[in-house]
Structure formats: C-alpha cells, structure tokens
Amino acid sequence: MGVAVSSWQLAREVSMSGQMGVVSGTAMDAVLSRRLQEGDPGGHMRRALAHFPSPAMAGRVLEKYFIEGGKAPDTPYKPVPKLTLQTSRAGQELAVVGNFAEVWLAKEGHDGAVGINCLEKVQMATPTALLGAVLAGVDYVLMGAGIPREIPKLLTDLSAGRVGSITADVAGGSLTRHIEVDPVDLLGEDLPAQLRRPNFLAIVSVDALANYLYRDPEIRPDGFVVEGPPAGGHSAPPRGKMQLDETGQPVYGPRDDANLAKMVELGLPFWLAGAYGTPERVAEALEVGAAGVQVGTLFALSLESGLTEETRGQMLAGLRDGTLDVRNDPRASPTGFPFKVASLEGTASEQQVYEDRPRLCDLSYLRQPYEREDGEVGYRCSSEPVHMYLKKGGTEEETVGRKCLCNGLMANIGLGQHRKDGYAEARLVTLGQDLAGAKQMIGRYVQGWSARQAVDWLVARVPATALRRVQVA
C-alpha cells in the first residue's frame, strides 16, 4: 500500500479488530525524517523513539531532523542518506529507527498481530528495515515484487543478533556482492538479549514460485500470499512475452492464475489477494482452502490510511460518480514491473503533469546497482534524467514513460518535496483495479468508512470460529 498509506494508525485499528494489520516498510527512513521536520504532530514519533533500545541512536536521529513547531511550508525537506550496497552508518540508523517506530506504534497498547510489507525490488533497504521491525517485535514479514528466497535466513540471523545479509542483484555484475547489517555493531550493548523471529509470508503470483520456495528448507517461508494481477501497486508481469491490449495494458491469461489446489497440497497457510475485497470473495477464499485474504483497496480508502484528505476525497468522489479508474501501467515503474495508477486530476497520471515535472532522482529507492567498466558499482534509475541514465550504460527505450514513484508516493501522504525553485512534487496514486468492494462500501458510507467498518463488513459471512483466519492490511 505505497509509502505509509498502510500507516501505523491503520494497521493498529485492523489489528485491534482481531485481524492482522500490516504497515508499509518502504522508505520509512524518509517518512520518519519528514514527519520530524513537520514538528511530529501529536508527538507519536518521539513517543516511539523513547522506547527504542538505543537512546543514543534515537537521539542522533532527533537531533538531525526534529524541528520544534515544524518547518516552513515552502522549505525543502532535508535529504536523507541514499541507499547503496554499503549505506552510510547514519543512513542505516535512520532506517532502523524509522521502521522500528512504525511497527512499535502499530503494536502499542494491544496484543494483536502486526506485519510489515517490504519490496524485494528495494533490496538495499531490506536488512536495516527488517532489523528495525524485529526490534519492535513485528509478528509477520511479507515480501514480494521478486523472489524473496533469502529472507527466511535473514530473519533468523537478525533475530539471533547476528549479521544479516542478502545477495545484491547487480546488473552486469561479475562478482557476488552482499548487502549487510550488523546488529551488534549498530546497537552495541543496547541490543536486546532476546529477539523473537517473525513469521515470513512470501508474496507470489503463481503456484510454481511457491513450490520452488517450498522445496528447499533453507528458503522455505512460513506461508504465502497469492497475489493476482488486479492487486494494487506492483504486479508480476504476464508469463511469457508481454502483450498489451487496446488500452495499452498488459494482457493476463490462464497461465497467470495460481493453481489453488496445488497451493493446498503444499500444506502451508496461504492468503489470497487481488479482487478479494467483498464478503462473498472472503467466503470463497476460505472454501478453497485459503487461510484468509489480504485486502488493500478498502483500507487505502479508509479514514485511518495515510493518504491526504484531498487524495482520499478525490477517490471517494470518483467512486460516488463512477469515474474512478485504475490503469495497470506497464511503463510507470522503474522496476519494469507493471504498476497500478489511479487516474486522478492533478496527479502524475495526467500526461501534462508528468511532462511538467523536472526529471530527477533524489530519493533513489528504486535505483539499480550496476557494474561499471572499472569494476566498481554505480547506481542508475530509468526515471532519472535521460542523459544521466544513458551515460551509465542504460538505454533510451528504458526511460520512456517511467515515472518517479518515490517522490509521487511521498506526496500522496502529504510529505512531498517542495523544491527551492518553487516546484512541489505531484502525487502518483496506486490502488487495486478491482473496485467492487469499494463501490459497495461507498453506497453504505457515503462520506467514507473506518477500518473497523471495513473489517466488520468483510467478515460478515465468515463463521465466528474462522474470523482470525482472515488477514486484511
């Protein structure tokens, strides 16, 4: 659910309703830094940081970014350290503290289950993000947008206080390189003596990938989320050569549907996602053997989500008048994966807004490491200025239609950058393509609905004995 759209407030409400609430683990270093620069309204970030195991580390983050009363509205946010294969210590600390704060706040005051969702495509952030989540006692880790084969071992190592490492995907790389975080080096004597290992759910699109991960105990997850093409955000490309329909969207066929009978045969719990946002679809999922469902769109539109009031209001108005449309854009994401984009006025979904944006890459979460001719590692993003991308060995074709997801998703939650030249970053909103549940909810709650109202509606046809089997995010 984007960057902090699945916020701690939303996850906490869902968790307190008896289901699993899931926070976003993407770009939480930038989110924390910008919330602090806004003056930390409500004092929530500072309350979470007061419980961080290392007061010294939390203190350094506060000293660097907190502004009493908040920065002036047109003042740019301070930059945060960029991700690399060896992110600076300050960058690692900010990421660990940022993810800790989000999970800690989601878990505050109750014993319900809380998960965190990270992207395999944002590899350079993964070890520090998960260390922060583990320190906060996260119950589940969910990860997709790739093949998360190394996450089970990473979680085991981090929970034991050992160095956590994953293999870096370096384009053209001739050497194996790793991305590491050392809990002892970062926290020293402040590292808790005991940390609990969270369960890991791999997000997959087809049963073949689930079977691959299941076969080897070293990479086997604790369960799966089977995510179909309509799900919001990134989705797996169609299997085989990608073809586009008359509207320019990827065409999916029977090969892209998971065989649920084979999922049942694996014997691990699985949840279904993508077009499961109605009571009828929840009941269907349970009937075919799923442990439950994962729902995003209903909760992205709920009152507790991290979206700004303006953005939520636009989408609810579109639901009411039937104009809200979500496109599966094959070009928008620098990752090369199709990405759902909601068509909203004044956002980067409009061609003119997209063309008016100065092309730059400053947050850089989706940069791809590549091996240069001298053997060193460089970083490039197909959404950066074209001439820079070409200079780094990229092709012009790869830059066509690419949008800056990082800045657009930050703007969705009211933390978009205001630049010195007066330009304010445009929003880029993602949502699931299946709006059946949202359309029914807007008929019930014309002005919008809460997360608890969405949960109660979704489980209306589920027997009381099975309620804890339904996962919503």
PAPA-384364 format. One record per residue (C-alpha): z, x, y; residue in one letter. Coordinates in nm, 2 decimals. Each point is the difference from the previous one (the first is absolute). Layout:
! PAPA-384364
+--------+--------+--------+------+
:     pz :     px :     py : code :
+--------+--------+--------+------+
:      Z :      X :      Y :    A :
...
+--------+--------+--------+------+
! end
This chain:
! PAPA-384364
+--------+--------+--------+------+
:     pz :     px :     py : code :
+--------+--------+--------+------+
:   0.00 :   0.00 :   0.00 :    M :
:  -0.12 :   0.25 :   0.25 :    G :
:   0.24 :   0.22 :   0.20 :    V :
:   0.34 :  -0.18 :   0.03 :    A :
:  -0.15 :  -0.34 :  -0.02 :    V :
:   0.21 :  -0.03 :  -0.32 :    S :
:   0.29 :   0.09 :   0.21 :    S :
:   0.37 :   0.05 :  -0.09 :    W :
:   0.08 :  -0.34 :   0.15 :    Q :
:  -0.26 :  -0.17 :  -0.22 :    L :
:   0.09 :   0.20 :  -0.31 :    A :
:   0.37 :  -0.08 :   0.05 :    R :
:  -0.06 :  -0.37 :   0.03 :    E :
:  -0.21 :  -0.01 :  -0.31 :    V :
:   0.25 :   0.21 :  -0.19 :    S :
:   0.29 :  -0.22 :   0.11 :    M :
:  -0.19 :  -0.30 :  -0.13 :    S :
:   0.02 :   0.14 :  -0.35 :    G :
:  -0.34 :   0.16 :  -0.02 :    Q :
:  -0.11 :   0.36 :   0.06 :    M :
:  -0.07 :   0.09 :   0.36 :    G :
:  -0.24 :   0.29 :   0.05 :    V :
:  -0.02 :   0.22 :   0.31 :    V :
:  -0.30 :   0.20 :   0.11 :    S :
:   0.04 :   0.38 :  -0.05 :    G :
:  -0.30 :   0.09 :   0.21 :    T :
:   0.04 :   0.20 :   0.32 :    A :
:   0.37 :  -0.07 :   0.02 :    M :
:   0.05 :   0.33 :   0.19 :    D :
:  -0.22 :  -0.13 :   0.29 :    A :
:   0.16 :  -0.34 :  -0.02 :    V :
:   0.36 :   0.13 :   0.02 :    L :
:  -0.09 :   0.24 :   0.29 :    S :
:  -0.17 :  -0.28 :   0.20 :    R :
:   0.28 :  -0.25 :  -0.06 :    R :
:   0.24 :   0.26 :   0.13 :    L :
:  -0.22 :   0.07 :   0.30 :    Q :
:   0.01 :  -0.37 :   0.07 :    E :
:   0.38 :   0.02 :   0.03 :    G :
:   0.07 :  -0.12 :  -0.35 :    D :
:   0.04 :  -0.37 :   0.09 :    P :
:   0.29 :  -0.15 :  -0.19 :    G :
:   0.12 :   0.35 :  -0.10 :    G :
:  -0.13 :  -0.04 :  -0.35 :    H :
:  -0.15 :   0.34 :  -0.04 :    M :
:   0.31 :   0.17 :   0.13 :    R :
:   0.22 :  -0.21 :  -0.23 :    R :
:  -0.21 :   0.12 :  -0.30 :    A :
:   0.00 :   0.36 :   0.11 :    L :
:   0.38 :  -0.01 :   0.03 :    A :
:   0.00 :  -0.04 :  -0.38 :    H :
:  -0.25 :   0.28 :  -0.08 :    F :
:   0.16 :   0.26 :  -0.23 :    P :
:  -0.07 :   0.28 :   0.25 :    S :
:   0.14 :  -0.07 :   0.34 :    P :
:  -0.16 :   0.32 :   0.13 :    A :
:  -0.35 :  -0.10 :  -0.10 :    M :
:   0.04 :  -0.36 :   0.14 :    A :
:   0.14 :   0.16 :   0.32 :    G :
:  -0.31 :   0.21 :   0.04 :    R :
:  -0.23 :  -0.30 :  -0.03 :    V :
:   0.20 :  -0.20 :   0.25 :    L :
:   0.01 :   0.29 :   0.25 :    E :
:  -0.37 :   0.04 :  -0.02 :    K :
:  -0.12 :  -0.36 :   0.02 :    Y :
:   0.27 :  -0.24 :   0.12 :    F :
:  -0.03 :  -0.12 :   0.36 :    I :
:   0.28 :  -0.21 :   0.14 :    E :
:  -0.14 :  -0.32 :   0.14 :    G :
:  -0.35 :   0.09 :  -0.13 :    G :
:  -0.30 :   0.18 :   0.14 :    K :
:  -0.21 :  -0.15 :   0.28 :    A :
:  -0.26 :  -0.24 :  -0.15 :    P :
:  -0.30 :   0.21 :   0.11 :    D :
:   0.15 :   0.34 :  -0.11 :    T :
:  -0.16 :   0.14 :  -0.32 :    P :
:   0.21 :   0.04 :  -0.31 :    Y :
:   0.10 :   0.36 :  -0.09 :    K :
:  -0.22 :   0.14 :  -0.28 :    P :
:   0.16 :   0.05 :  -0.35 :    V :
:  -0.07 :   0.30 :  -0.22 :    P :
:  -0.33 :  -0.05 :  -0.19 :    K :
:  -0.01 :  -0.01 :  -0.38 :    L :
:  -0.13 :   0.31 :  -0.18 :    T :
:   0.04 :   0.14 :  -0.34 :    L :
:   0.30 :   0.18 :   0.14 :    Q :
:   0.13 :  -0.24 :   0.27 :    T :
:   0.24 :   0.17 :   0.25 :    S :
:   0.37 :  -0.04 :  -0.06 :    R :
:   0.03 :  -0.23 :   0.31 :    A :
:  -0.27 :  -0.22 :  -0.15 :    G :
:   0.16 :  -0.01 :  -0.34 :    Q :
:   0.34 :  -0.09 :   0.16 :    E :
:  -0.15 :  -0.28 :   0.21 :    L :
:  -0.18 :  -0.15 :  -0.31 :    A :
:   0.31 :   0.02 :  -0.22 :    V :
:   0.22 :  -0.16 :   0.27 :    V :
:  -0.26 :  -0.27 :   0.09 :    G :
:  -0.04 :  -0.12 :  -0.36 :    N :
:   0.37 :   0.01 :  -0.06 :    F :
:   0.06 :  -0.22 :   0.31 :    A :
:  -0.25 :  -0.26 :  -0.11 :    E :
:   0.13 :  -0.03 :  -0.35 :    V :
:   0.37 :   0.02 :   0.10 :    W :
:  -0.05 :  -0.29 :   0.25 :    L :
:  -0.18 :  -0.21 :  -0.25 :    A :
:   0.29 :   0.05 :  -0.25 :    K :
:   0.28 :  -0.05 :   0.26 :    E :
:   0.26 :  -0.26 :  -0.09 :    G :
:  -0.12 :  -0.12 :  -0.34 :    H :
:  -0.08 :   0.11 :  -0.35 :    D :
:  -0.35 :  -0.13 :  -0.04 :    G :
:  -0.30 :   0.21 :  -0.11 :    A :
:  -0.19 :   0.19 :   0.26 :    V :
:  -0.32 :   0.20 :  -0.06 :    G :
:  -0.22 :   0.23 :   0.20 :    I :
:  -0.38 :   0.00 :  -0.01 :    N :
:  -0.19 :   0.33 :   0.06 :    C :
:  -0.37 :   0.09 :  -0.01 :    L :
:  -0.13 :   0.26 :  -0.24 :    E :
:  -0.27 :   0.07 :   0.26 :    K :
:   0.28 :   0.13 :   0.24 :    V :
:   0.10 :   0.27 :  -0.24 :    Q :
:   0.14 :   0.24 :   0.26 :    M :
:   0.27 :  -0.25 :   0.09 :    A :
:   0.10 :  -0.10 :  -0.35 :    T :
:   0.27 :   0.25 :  -0.10 :    P :
:   0.20 :  -0.03 :   0.33 :    T :
:  -0.04 :  -0.38 :   0.02 :    A :
:   0.13 :  -0.05 :  -0.35 :    L :
:   0.29 :   0.25 :   0.05 :    L :
:   0.11 :  -0.21 :   0.30 :    G :
:  -0.03 :  -0.32 :  -0.20 :    A :
:   0.19 :   0.14 :  -0.29 :    V :
:   0.28 :   0.12 :   0.23 :    L :
:   0.03 :  -0.36 :   0.12 :    A :
:   0.03 :  -0.14 :  -0.35 :    G :
:  -0.35 :  -0.16 :  -0.03 :    V :
:  -0.03 :  -0.21 :  -0.32 :    D :
:  -0.38 :   0.01 :  -0.06 :    Y :
:  -0.29 :   0.22 :   0.12 :    V :
:  -0.35 :  -0.16 :   0.00 :    L :
:  -0.31 :   0.21 :   0.05 :    M :
:  -0.38 :  -0.05 :  -0.03 :    G :
:  -0.32 :   0.08 :   0.18 :    A :
:  -0.07 :   0.28 :  -0.25 :    G :
:   0.14 :   0.11 :  -0.34 :    I :
:   0.38 :   0.06 :   0.05 :    P :
:   0.04 :   0.21 :  -0.32 :    R :
:   0.26 :   0.25 :   0.14 :    E :
:   0.24 :  -0.25 :   0.16 :    I :
:   0.23 :  -0.06 :  -0.30 :    P :
:   0.08 :   0.38 :  -0.02 :    K :
:   0.03 :   0.02 :   0.38 :    L :
:   0.26 :  -0.27 :  -0.01 :    L :
:   0.19 :   0.15 :  -0.29 :    T :
:   0.01 :   0.34 :   0.18 :    D :
:   0.11 :  -0.14 :   0.34 :    L :
:   0.27 :  -0.21 :  -0.16 :    S :
:   0.13 :   0.31 :  -0.17 :    A :
:   0.00 :   0.20 :   0.33 :    G :
:  -0.28 :   0.22 :  -0.12 :    R :
:  -0.31 :   0.11 :   0.19 :    V :
:  -0.25 :  -0.29 :  -0.01 :    G :
:  -0.37 :   0.09 :  -0.02 :    S :
:  -0.34 :  -0.17 :  -0.04 :    I :
:  -0.34 :   0.15 :  -0.03 :    T :
:  -0.21 :  -0.01 :   0.31 :    A :
:  -0.35 :  -0.14 :   0.00 :    D :
:  -0.19 :   0.27 :   0.20 :    V :
:  -0.37 :  -0.07 :   0.04 :    A :
:  -0.21 :   0.29 :  -0.13 :    G :
:   0.32 :   0.18 :  -0.10 :    G :
:  -0.02 :   0.28 :  -0.25 :    S :
:   0.37 :   0.05 :  -0.03 :    L :
:   0.28 :  -0.24 :  -0.10 :    T :
:   0.23 :  -0.08 :   0.30 :    R :
:   0.31 :  -0.20 :   0.02 :    H :
:   0.20 :  -0.21 :   0.25 :    I :
:   0.37 :   0.06 :  -0.04 :    E :
:   0.34 :  -0.11 :   0.14 :    V :
:   0.32 :   0.18 :  -0.08 :    D :
:   0.31 :  -0.23 :   0.03 :    P :
:   0.24 :   0.29 :  -0.02 :    V :
:  -0.18 :   0.20 :   0.27 :    D :
:  -0.02 :  -0.30 :   0.23 :    L :
:   0.35 :  -0.14 :  -0.04 :    L :
:   0.21 :   0.28 :  -0.14 :    G :
:   0.36 :  -0.10 :  -0.07 :    E :
:  -0.08 :  -0.34 :   0.14 :    D :
:  -0.22 :  -0.09 :  -0.30 :    L :
:   0.19 :  -0.27 :  -0.19 :    P :
:   0.12 :   0.12 :  -0.34 :    A :
:  -0.15 :  -0.31 :  -0.18 :    Q :
:  -0.32 :  -0.18 :   0.08 :    L :
:  -0.14 :  -0.29 :  -0.19 :    R :
:  -0.36 :   0.01 :  -0.12 :    R :
:  -0.19 :  -0.31 :   0.11 :    P :
:  -0.24 :  -0.18 :  -0.23 :    N :
:  -0.37 :   0.07 :   0.06 :    F :
:  -0.27 :  -0.26 :   0.00 :    L :
:  -0.36 :   0.13 :   0.00 :    A :
:  -0.25 :  -0.22 :   0.19 :    I :
:  -0.32 :  -0.03 :  -0.21 :    V :
:  -0.31 :  -0.21 :   0.02 :    S :
:  -0.10 :   0.00 :  -0.37 :    V :
:   0.17 :   0.03 :  -0.33 :    D :
:  -0.19 :   0.32 :  -0.08 :    A :
:   0.19 :   0.19 :   0.26 :    L :
:   0.33 :  -0.16 :  -0.11 :    A :
:  -0.08 :   0.11 :  -0.36 :    N :
:  -0.07 :   0.36 :   0.12 :    Y :
:   0.33 :   0.02 :   0.18 :    L :
:   0.19 :  -0.16 :  -0.29 :    Y :
:  -0.13 :   0.23 :  -0.28 :    R :
:   0.18 :   0.31 :   0.13 :    D :
:   0.38 :  -0.02 :   0.03 :    P :
:  -0.01 :   0.27 :   0.27 :    E :
:  -0.20 :  -0.23 :   0.24 :    I :
:   0.10 :  -0.34 :  -0.13 :    R :
:   0.14 :  -0.23 :   0.27 :    P :
:   0.27 :  -0.26 :  -0.06 :    D :
:  -0.25 :  -0.28 :   0.07 :    G :
:  -0.31 :  -0.10 :   0.18 :    F :
:  -0.13 :  -0.21 :   0.29 :    V :
:  -0.35 :  -0.12 :  -0.10 :    V :
:  -0.17 :  -0.05 :   0.34 :    E :
:  -0.33 :  -0.19 :   0.02 :    G :
:  -0.27 :   0.04 :   0.26 :    P :
:   0.12 :  -0.27 :   0.24 :    P :
:   0.33 :   0.18 :   0.07 :    A :
:   0.05 :   0.12 :   0.36 :    G :
:  -0.03 :   0.36 :   0.12 :    G :
:  -0.19 :   0.24 :  -0.22 :    H :
:  -0.15 :  -0.11 :  -0.33 :    S :
:  -0.17 :   0.19 :  -0.28 :    A :
:  -0.38 :   0.03 :   0.04 :    P :
:  -0.21 :  -0.20 :  -0.25 :    P :
:  -0.05 :   0.18 :  -0.33 :    R :
:  -0.34 :   0.16 :  -0.02 :    G :
:  -0.23 :   0.03 :   0.30 :    K :
:   0.12 :  -0.19 :   0.30 :    M :
:  -0.22 :  -0.29 :   0.10 :    Q :
:   0.03 :  -0.21 :   0.31 :    L :
:  -0.06 :  -0.37 :   0.04 :    D :
:  -0.19 :  -0.16 :   0.29 :    E :
:   0.31 :   0.03 :   0.23 :    T :
:   0.03 :   0.37 :  -0.07 :    G :
:   0.31 :  -0.03 :  -0.22 :    Q :
:   0.05 :   0.17 :  -0.35 :    P :
:  -0.10 :  -0.21 :  -0.30 :    V :
:   0.25 :  -0.02 :  -0.28 :    Y :
:  -0.07 :  -0.13 :  -0.35 :    G :
:   0.16 :  -0.05 :  -0.34 :    P :
:   0.04 :   0.38 :  -0.05 :    R :
:   0.24 :   0.00 :   0.30 :    D :
:   0.24 :  -0.25 :  -0.16 :    D :
:   0.29 :   0.12 :  -0.20 :    A :
:   0.04 :  -0.12 :  -0.36 :    N :
:   0.34 :  -0.15 :   0.02 :    L :
:   0.03 :  -0.04 :  -0.38 :    A :
:  -0.02 :   0.38 :  -0.02 :    K :
:   0.25 :   0.04 :   0.28 :    M :
:   0.24 :  -0.21 :  -0.21 :    V :
:  -0.07 :   0.22 :  -0.31 :    E :
:   0.13 :   0.31 :   0.19 :    L :
:   0.35 :  -0.15 :   0.00 :    G :
:   0.09 :   0.10 :   0.35 :    L :
:   0.07 :  -0.26 :   0.27 :    P :
:  -0.28 :  -0.07 :   0.24 :    F :
:  -0.04 :  -0.21 :   0.31 :    W :
:  -0.33 :  -0.16 :   0.13 :    L :
:  -0.12 :   0.05 :   0.35 :    A :
:  -0.30 :  -0.13 :   0.20 :    G :
:  -0.04 :  -0.38 :   0.04 :    A :
:   0.34 :  -0.08 :  -0.16 :    Y :
:   0.15 :  -0.15 :   0.32 :    G :
:   0.06 :  -0.36 :  -0.11 :    T :
:   0.25 :  -0.17 :  -0.24 :    P :
:  -0.28 :  -0.08 :  -0.24 :    E :
:  -0.12 :   0.36 :  -0.02 :    R :
:   0.36 :   0.12 :  -0.05 :    V :
:   0.04 :  -0.23 :  -0.29 :    A :
:  -0.33 :   0.11 :  -0.15 :    E :
:   0.10 :   0.37 :   0.02 :    A :
:   0.32 :  -0.07 :  -0.19 :    L :
:  -0.19 :  -0.20 :  -0.26 :    E :
:  -0.24 :   0.29 :  -0.08 :    V :
:   0.30 :   0.24 :  -0.05 :    G :
:   0.04 :   0.16 :   0.34 :    A :
:   0.36 :   0.08 :   0.11 :    A :
:  -0.09 :  -0.16 :   0.34 :    G :
:  -0.23 :   0.04 :   0.30 :    V :
:  -0.03 :   0.21 :   0.31 :    Q :
:  -0.08 :  -0.19 :   0.31 :    V :
:  -0.09 :   0.15 :   0.34 :    G :
:  -0.19 :  -0.23 :   0.23 :    T :
:   0.26 :  -0.28 :   0.02 :    L :
:   0.26 :   0.25 :   0.09 :    F :
:  -0.21 :   0.20 :   0.25 :    A :
:  -0.04 :  -0.33 :   0.19 :    L :
:   0.37 :  -0.08 :  -0.03 :    S :
:   0.24 :   0.01 :   0.29 :    L :
:   0.18 :   0.31 :  -0.13 :    E :
:  -0.31 :   0.22 :  -0.05 :    S :
:  -0.05 :   0.30 :   0.23 :    G :
:  -0.31 :  -0.15 :   0.17 :    L :
:   0.02 :  -0.06 :   0.37 :    T :
:   0.04 :  -0.36 :   0.11 :    E :
:  -0.35 :   0.02 :   0.16 :    E :
:  -0.16 :   0.10 :  -0.32 :    T :
:   0.18 :  -0.24 :  -0.22 :    R :
:  -0.07 :  -0.28 :   0.25 :    G :
:  -0.37 :   0.08 :  -0.01 :    Q :
:  -0.02 :  -0.02 :  -0.38 :    M :
:   0.21 :  -0.32 :  -0.02 :    L :
:  -0.23 :  -0.16 :   0.26 :    A :
:  -0.30 :   0.11 :  -0.21 :    G :
:   0.17 :  -0.16 :  -0.31 :    L :
:   0.05 :  -0.33 :   0.19 :    R :
:  -0.36 :  -0.03 :   0.13 :    D :
:  -0.16 :   0.16 :  -0.31 :    G :
:  -0.15 :   0.30 :   0.18 :    T :
:   0.21 :   0.28 :  -0.16 :    L :
:  -0.23 :   0.22 :  -0.20 :    D :
:   0.07 :   0.32 :  -0.20 :    V :
:  -0.28 :   0.24 :  -0.08 :    R :
:   0.00 :   0.26 :  -0.28 :    N :
:  -0.15 :   0.29 :   0.21 :    D :
:  -0.15 :   0.27 :  -0.22 :    P :
:  -0.02 :   0.25 :   0.29 :    R :
:   0.32 :  -0.05 :   0.21 :    A :
:   0.24 :   0.23 :  -0.19 :    S :
:  -0.04 :   0.37 :   0.01 :    P :
:   0.12 :   0.01 :  -0.36 :    T :
:  -0.33 :  -0.15 :  -0.12 :    G :
:   0.18 :  -0.30 :  -0.16 :    F :
:  -0.09 :  -0.35 :   0.12 :    P :
:   0.25 :  -0.13 :   0.26 :    F :
:   0.07 :  -0.36 :   0.10 :    K :
:  -0.03 :  -0.06 :   0.37 :    V :
:   0.10 :  -0.33 :   0.17 :    A :
:  -0.25 :  -0.11 :   0.26 :    S :
:   0.21 :  -0.05 :   0.32 :    L :
:  -0.10 :   0.01 :   0.36 :    E :
:   0.10 :   0.31 :   0.18 :    G :
:   0.04 :   0.22 :  -0.31 :    T :
:  -0.22 :   0.27 :  -0.15 :    A :
:  -0.16 :  -0.25 :  -0.23 :    S :
:  -0.22 :  -0.08 :   0.30 :    E :
:  -0.29 :   0.24 :   0.03 :    Q :
:   0.04 :   0.05 :   0.38 :    Q :
:   0.37 :   0.07 :  -0.03 :    V :
:  -0.08 :   0.25 :  -0.27 :    Y :
:  -0.27 :   0.17 :   0.20 :    E :
:   0.22 :   0.01 :   0.32 :    D :
:   0.27 :   0.20 :  -0.18 :    R :
:   0.00 :   0.37 :   0.07 :    P :
:  -0.06 :   0.16 :  -0.34 :    R :
:   0.30 :   0.22 :  -0.09 :    L :
:   0.24 :   0.08 :  -0.28 :    C :
:   0.35 :   0.08 :   0.12 :    D :
:   0.23 :  -0.17 :  -0.25 :    L :
:  -0.21 :   0.14 :  -0.29 :    S :
:   0.16 :  -0.17 :  -0.30 :    Y :
:  -0.33 :  -0.04 :  -0.17 :    L :
:  -0.13 :   0.35 :   0.05 :    R :
:  -0.16 :   0.16 :  -0.31 :    Q :
:   0.09 :   0.36 :  -0.08 :    P :
:  -0.30 :   0.21 :  -0.07 :    Y :
:  -0.06 :   0.36 :  -0.09 :    E :
:  -0.18 :   0.20 :   0.26 :    R :
:  -0.24 :   0.29 :  -0.06 :    E :
:   0.28 :   0.25 :   0.06 :    D :
:   0.21 :  -0.16 :  -0.28 :    G :
:   0.25 :  -0.15 :   0.25 :    E :
:   0.07 :  -0.38 :   0.01 :    V :
:  -0.13 :  -0.20 :   0.29 :    G :
:   0.04 :  -0.37 :   0.08 :    Y :
:  -0.25 :  -0.26 :   0.09 :    R :
:  -0.03 :  -0.38 :   0.05 :    C :
:  -0.33 :  -0.20 :   0.01 :    S :
:   0.15 :  -0.20 :   0.29 :    S :
:   0.04 :   0.31 :   0.22 :    E :
:  -0.26 :   0.10 :   0.25 :    P :
:  -0.33 :   0.03 :  -0.18 :    V :
:  -0.08 :   0.36 :   0.12 :    H :
:   0.34 :   0.12 :  -0.12 :    M :
:  -0.05 :  -0.16 :  -0.34 :    Y :
:  -0.34 :   0.16 :  -0.04 :    L :
:   0.14 :   0.34 :   0.11 :    K :
:   0.25 :  -0.03 :  -0.29 :    K :
:  -0.28 :  -0.06 :  -0.26 :    G :
:   0.00 :  -0.38 :   0.00 :    G :
:  -0.32 :  -0.21 :   0.02 :    T :
:  -0.10 :  -0.23 :   0.28 :    E :
:  -0.06 :  -0.28 :  -0.25 :    E :
:   0.37 :   0.01 :  -0.09 :    E :
:   0.10 :  -0.07 :   0.37 :    T :
:  -0.20 :  -0.32 :   0.04 :    V :
:   0.21 :  -0.31 :   0.05 :    G :
:   0.33 :   0.19 :  -0.06 :    R :
:   0.30 :  -0.14 :   0.19 :    K :
:   0.33 :   0.16 :   0.10 :    C :
:   0.24 :  -0.18 :  -0.24 :    L :
:   0.29 :   0.21 :   0.11 :    C :
:   0.00 :  -0.10 :   0.36 :    N :
:  -0.12 :  -0.35 :  -0.06 :    G :
:   0.28 :  -0.08 :  -0.24 :    L :
:   0.26 :   0.14 :   0.23 :    M :
:  -0.13 :  -0.23 :   0.28 :    A :
:   0.04 :  -0.30 :  -0.23 :    N :
:   0.38 :   0.05 :   0.01 :    I :
:   0.02 :   0.06 :   0.38 :    G :
:   0.02 :   0.38 :  -0.03 :    L :
:  -0.35 :   0.08 :   0.10 :    G :
:  -0.06 :   0.31 :   0.20 :    Q :
:  -0.06 :  -0.02 :   0.38 :    H :
:  -0.20 :   0.30 :   0.11 :    R :
:   0.02 :   0.20 :   0.32 :    K :
:  -0.35 :  -0.13 :   0.10 :    D :
:   0.13 :  -0.36 :  -0.01 :    G :
:  -0.16 :  -0.09 :  -0.34 :    Y :
:   0.23 :  -0.21 :  -0.23 :    A :
:  -0.08 :   0.01 :  -0.37 :    E :
:  -0.16 :  -0.31 :  -0.14 :    A :
:   0.14 :  -0.19 :  -0.30 :    R :
:  -0.17 :   0.00 :  -0.34 :    L :
:   0.16 :  -0.28 :  -0.22 :    V :
:  -0.02 :  -0.02 :  -0.37 :    T :
:   0.07 :  -0.30 :  -0.21 :    L :
:  -0.08 :  -0.13 :  -0.35 :    G :
:  -0.33 :  -0.19 :  -0.04 :    Q :
:   0.16 :  -0.29 :  -0.18 :    D :
:   0.14 :  -0.23 :   0.26 :    L :
:   0.07 :  -0.30 :  -0.22 :    A :
:   0.38 :   0.04 :   0.01 :    G :
:   0.00 :   0.07 :   0.37 :    A :
:  -0.21 :  -0.31 :   0.08 :    K :
:   0.24 :  -0.22 :  -0.20 :    Q :
:   0.30 :   0.16 :   0.18 :    M :
:  -0.14 :  -0.06 :   0.35 :    I :
:  -0.03 :  -0.37 :  -0.10 :    G :
:   0.37 :   0.00 :  -0.08 :    R :
:   0.12 :   0.22 :   0.28 :    Y :
:  -0.24 :  -0.04 :   0.30 :    V :
:   0.18 :   0.26 :   0.21 :    Q :
:   0.05 :   0.25 :  -0.28 :    G :
:   0.24 :   0.06 :  -0.28 :    W :
:   0.28 :   0.23 :  -0.10 :    S :
:   0.00 :   0.24 :  -0.30 :    A :
:   0.26 :  -0.22 :  -0.18 :    R :
:  -0.21 :  -0.31 :   0.05 :    Q :
:  -0.30 :   0.19 :  -0.16 :    A :
:   0.22 :   0.11 :  -0.29 :    V :
:   0.14 :  -0.35 :  -0.06 :    D :
:  -0.35 :  -0.15 :   0.00 :    W :
:  -0.15 :   0.26 :  -0.23 :    L :
:   0.26 :  -0.04 :  -0.27 :    V :
:   0.01 :  -0.38 :   0.02 :    A :
:  -0.17 :  -0.04 :  -0.34 :    R :
:   0.18 :   0.28 :  -0.17 :    V :
:   0.30 :  -0.08 :  -0.23 :    P :
:   0.33 :   0.12 :   0.13 :    A :
:   0.04 :   0.23 :  -0.30 :    T :
:  -0.32 :   0.19 :   0.11 :    A :
:   0.06 :   0.03 :   0.37 :    L :
:   0.10 :   0.37 :   0.00 :    R :
:  -0.34 :   0.08 :  -0.17 :    R :
:  -0.19 :  -0.08 :   0.32 :    V :
:  -0.07 :   0.30 :   0.22 :    Q :
:  -0.10 :  -0.06 :   0.36 :    V :
:  -0.05 :   0.26 :   0.27 :    A :
+--------+--------+--------+------+
! end
